[in-house]
């Protein structure tokens, strides 16, 4: 059963091996979240640069219940976070 995480958005681009690692984890977890392709949508790259001072991907945007936003770079950290939050055990 596909789950959706509306508080998450992944900044990425196709062909990036680190981004592909995160996309595989999403598929394995059967998890949908907003995908923000920084090459296809220049506004997403601009938003990422404004928030982090750089445009490197992948970066996971996590919106907290209070509206605070956390930016998580590094594919391994993102995969670990997703597995801990959405994994079966």
C-alpha positions in Angstrom: 0.0 0.0 0.0 1.5 3.3 -1.1 2.0 5.9 1.6 2.3 9.6 1.0 4.5 11.9 3.0 3.0 15.4 2.5 5.6 17.0 4.8 8.5 15.9 2.6 9.9 17.1 -0.7 13.0 15.7 -2.5 15.2 18.1 -4.5 16.9 15.9 -7.1 17.7 15.4 -10.8 17.5 12.3 -12.9 20.9 10.7 -13.7 22.5 11.8 -10.4 23.7 8.6 -8.8 23.1 9.9 -5.2 19.6 11.0 -6.2 18.9 7.6 -7.7 19.9 5.9 -4.4 17.2 8.0 -2.7 14.6 7.3 -5.4 15.3 3.5 -5.1 14.7 3.8 -1.3 11.4 5.5 -2.0 10.3 2.7 -4.4 11.4 0.0 -1.9 9.4 1.8 0.9 6.4 2.3 -1.5 6.5 5.9 -0.4 5.3 9.0 -2.4 6.5 12.5 -1.8 6.8 15.6 -3.8 9.7 15.4 -6.2 11.3 18.7 -7.2 13.6 18.2 -10.2 16.1 21.1 -10.1 17.0 20.7 -13.7 13.5 20.6 -15.1 12.2 23.3 -12.8 14.7 26.2 -12.3 12.5 27.7 -9.5 13.3 24.6 -7.4 17.0 25.1 -7.8 16.6 28.8 -6.9 14.6 27.8 -3.8 17.2 25.3 -2.8 20.1 27.8 -3.3 18.2 30.5 -1.3 17.6 28.1 1.6 21.0 26.3 1.7 23.4 28.6 -0.1 24.1 25.9 -2.7 22.2 23.9 -5.3 23.7 20.4 -4.8 21.3 17.5 -4.6 19.8 15.3 -3.2 18.3 17.3 -0.4 15.2 16.3 1.5 13.0 19.2 2.7 11.2 18.3 5.9 8.3 20.6 7.1 7.6 20.3 10.8 4.1 20.5 12.3 5.0 24.0 13.6 5.9 25.1 10.1 9.7 25.0 10.7 11.6 23.6 7.7 14.7 21.3 8.0 16.9 20.6 5.0 18.7 17.2 5.0 21.5 16.7 2.4 23.5 13.5 1.8 21.8 10.5 0.2 22.8 8.0 2.9 21.4 10.3 5.6 18.1 10.7 3.7 17.8 7.0 3.1 18.4 6.2 6.8 15.8 8.8 7.8 13.2 7.4 5.4 13.9 3.8 6.5 13.7 4.8 10.2 10.5 6.8 9.7 8.6 4.6 7.2 10.3 1.2 7.3 8.6 -1.9 8.7 11.0 -2.5 11.5 
